[in-house]
Amino acid sequence: MNRHIKKISNYAIAGSMGALVIATLTGCGDNSSNTQEQQPQSQSIQKEGATVTIQEYYNKETNTSTYKIIDEVPSKTTRVILRDANGTERILSQAEIDKLIKEEEKRVESGTSALTKSPDEVKDSGGLGLAGTIMASMAGAMVGSYLMNKLMNNQNYQQNRRMSYSSPAVYSRSQSSFSKARSSSFGSKSSSAFSKTRSSTTSSAPRKSGFFGSRSSTTSSRIGFGG
């Protein structure tokens, strides 16, 4: 009688341990799936490079310059190309960009930045300055992330940003090129992850051999012997 009771208690302990192991494995699986769901989201937030070409427009009457974005494309590194009123192009150095961004930060904090003014007011004043145009471009997030965080929720900034392009066609072309670049980047990463997973699954899968394989070889040996 005591032996039967011990066997039953042993079975109960084993069953409880099995349930605990299954629950643990299920929890790990849930965490893994949650991580996989979060990865694409984090990847979509990653910063992208941009090459931006800005045209200077000089007004002789007011002796001032305003600027417009005339070209903008995705790139591995961020560059700002300035084309002056005479048509001469040069790439701004990082030191020049940092100085411009710091000056624009002070104007934003003091409320005097054209980026945060009404579009009509900016238009009447001639347009954005060089620093404001850089911050309105796709390069703005890369060269002035701190300032960009302050501007993103500002409605005037959003409207002035669209106006900073030389034409609606240039703005649309820029949006389309960056959208395609993000889709292509996400697609290639997904394809690479799938290939790695498939390769890992294939390499870890055991090769089928044994009874059926040996039976096939035995049968063919018998046929050869009979012939």
Steps between C-alpha positions, in 0.01 A plus 500: 500500500783739596681419173193599296470829692869579436457430127197730478683780684800459270276526194337815643840664559616410151181640350538827689861538388396432138231767517752746647747434217229545235386828657860626509558412134173668402601816683834505319324458169271796576797719588673400177197588289464835677864577429455413133197731480696787655801464268330630181366796698844589633649455154247742350610768751865476402649818354570519131764704319417771250680706240334839477570770240398852603479794263577854614285786368653844547285811514699809399235743623499367856855364487379173651504135396227239526529131426304216343551123483543408132599135540491240775583130480574216746867422560720306742648820642337838551631787287379853444597651163463876470465656156553874527332771294779477241447126450812386686451188713684391811441250780450655843740376765372346821634799693297738282185292544543474878541878526187565293293253703608650833405847379159370388447330836540836674245658265250218560536532877457879485202472264666692215562207264330518162433127530236558766343812350186492288558405133362835384745687719791289373390555140477878549849506648643322195530146633722291724865560574766234443473346847123487481513337156738233626266424791207482258679237289531126557851568628356695792438192715861388455681828558268650762303228676463700822350797316286273283330357810383852587370570152317181403175588680496858377235554232673805350820300463320227309357751253825694465681175437291430191555856380877464535516294178539682170181341364230246593656259249836509684323434831302207357808351336687519830219334696471223240874426492527474878187286520645257245834494684331410829292226335805358324706504819225328702445242225868409476528463877192276510634288213837465672337395827285242316806356322690467827203333670450259209872417489505437874191278480640299209838445662345395833251256342616135534568308181261219425679168490476158652231245435360631172840586360654168593196315368534676165867409472428140599229473237724633226772253606260214468393614156859519391573152637198355330609645164 
